[in-house]
Amino acid sequence: MEQLTPREIVAELDKYIIGQDKAKKAVAIALRNRYRRSMLSEELQENVLPKNILMIGSTGVGKTEIARRLAKLVKAPFSKVEATKFTEVGYVGRDVESIIRDLVEAALRMVKAEKMVEAEPAVQAIVEERLLKLLAPAPQRESAGANPFQVLFGQNPPEPQEPEISPETASERKNLRTRLEKGELEEWRVSVEVEENSPYADALGATGLEMGINLQEMVSGMFPKRTKKRTVSVREARRILTNEEAQNMIDRDEATQEAIRRTEQEGIVFLDEIDKIAGKEGGSGPDVSREGVQRDILPLVEGSTVMTKYGPVNTDHILFIAAGAFHVSKPSDLIPELQGRFPIRVELESLKASDFQRILTEPQYSLLKQASALLAAEGIEVTFTECAIQELAEMSARVNESTENIGARRLHTMVEKMLEEISYEASELPEGYKLEIGKEYVRQRVEGIIMNNDLSRYIL
């Protein structure tokens, strides 16, 4: 994060999102301020709070994508939630504190993935030895069997000791090791023991997640661990064993503490559809708890301690980015206390035909690049002329004007309709088939959408 200046952050966001420079600058400054805060003294750090952001703009203009790409850019824990999922305490629905619990889970997944990558070199040697034992097993000593009381209380019986390897087995493993390194044994079948999770522990774990208690860990020792044998290819066995060994090498307490630290210092929460909980109370009906949800969200945004199953998490320095269309309501309809916690307000611009044209071509993974790649998997080469791209952009903008304006999401419908026929026939066409899509091709395939939308305005 310290290597990225605000200008460089905006440049990175430009690779995926077209326009919306004001919003990009706001989030870039908020991100850079985190680095600046980390350079201050500890006493001053505690008093420098993040400046939360409120994005105002219609659907499909890039609000969610800006927040998601920002978090991915700096590898920060990220959670996207809709404000409409939550209800006031006392009503049936999700509790707002589950936002922070979801964020901790996301941080823990990130930390574990990083530690598994770090442990990979050491794990590979262990996995190779285990694969050789499966491919060329040594005869096991006879054991007295498991103590039934050990099985009852979930205690694993001692594993039988492998006897000294005979010269024949050692020679066989040496030959197999060479072939294994060359990749000649990937399709061989071996039997692997896989641990099964107890359904009771899983059910309690899901319950504990909402309660902020690690019930799964508390009851895991009450149920015996069950394993079953699976016959899989060497390739699949390597993946199973690598995951198992990597999990064993991870220090869970250390990973949990790091996840909590990242959540508190680097976490980003994107709170969508916040305009749907704005407005005055009606006193009855489905929206009776809207203001209550705002009051429940307020402590999270202004800073509080939330109990999770991994321990307490402080929300003082989590960056909250709220977003909403605000077609019916307006930001001033939010309760004053919540308004004050989002000091930075950014209005995102509606997308025009020229923006659609850039969206179709400029981003690193634009819709047309994705569509071309999917058809290339079938051996079909599809190219688009400039006139075709311009026509598609103009028709998309026209549909948005004549019906509901859903922003860039309209392009998904238009591109799919345009390529519907070629996508249906692609598997039957000869490999190497080439198709150049021009302006007339676009009109023929997509014009029906515009005609239907124009007609629907006059039909009751």
ABEGO torsion letter per residue (X at the ends): XAABBAAAAAAAAAAABBEGAAAAAAAAAAAAAAAAAAABBAAAAAABBBBBBBBBEBBGAGAAAAAAAAAAAAGBBBBBBBAAABBBBGBBEBBAAAAAAAAAAAAAAAAAAAAAAAAAAAAAAAAAAAAAAAABBBBBBBBAEBBAAAAAAGBBBBBBBBBBBBAAAAAAAAAAAAAAAAGAAAABBBBBBBBBBBAAAAAAAAAAAAAGBBAAAAAAAABBBBBBBBBBBAAAAAAAAAAAAAAAABBAAAAAAAAAAAAAAABBBBBBGAAAABEBBAGBEAAAAAAAAAAAAAAAAAEBBBBBAAEBBBAAABBBBBBBAGAABBAAABBAAAAAABABBBBBBBBBAAAAAAAAAABABBAAAAAAAAAAAAGBBBBBBAAAAAAAAAAAAAAAAABBBAEAAAAAAAAAAAAAAAAAAAAABBBGBBBBBBAAAAAAAAAAAAAAAAAAAABX
